[in-house]
Amino acid sequence: RSSNRFGSRITHIEVKPGKPNDIFVSTYENGLWRTNDGGATWENLSKKISAAVSGGNKNISRGYAVVIDPTVDDLIYYATRLGILKSADGGETWDIVPLLSAPGEAVIYDMALNPKDSKEILYSATIGERSILYRSINSGAGWDIVKIPTTRIPLSFAIDPVDPKVIYSGTYYRPPQN
């Protein structure tokens, strides 16, 4: 059912495991939205996020992905133009996850948690013309760069639920700029 138009293109939808009425929707220009009643009512979380990250930074309104940790109740990650944010209380309060790149330097396209070990986080990004896959094995406390076999932009990816070493990726070719 269509219960909200969100005022922008939807970039990601995530349903909380075991709680199908709890849904998060990230949008390209209108922030992160949450419903706890299966879509009857929606709350835009932008003000809560903005208050926590530099008093109104507009980069948080451009959302790329939202991921819910299936093993830790109410733990949510949200990838924005600013970077990755984390909420340990279902979206009420937010913290910035430290990344290797400066805030706003990388364009983050997607992120995922290892289905067998949710401390392992991956996110795909571009910095300038360079496409990168980043990996943390400690819930974002430290990051490594994972070599990927393409120069294309990794727009979407998924971690294989049976063999988490296998990553599937959908890419986009962006011709070099002269």
Secondary structure, DSSP 8 states (H G I E B T S, - for coil): -----TTS-EEEEEE-TT-TT-EEEEESSS-EEEESSTTSS-EE-HHHHHHHSTTT-GGGGSEEEEEE-SSSTT-EEEEESS-EEEESSTTSS-EEE--SS-TTTSEEEEEEEETTEEEEEEEEEEETTEEEEEEESSTTSS-EEE--S-SSEEEEEEE-SS-TT-EEEEEE------
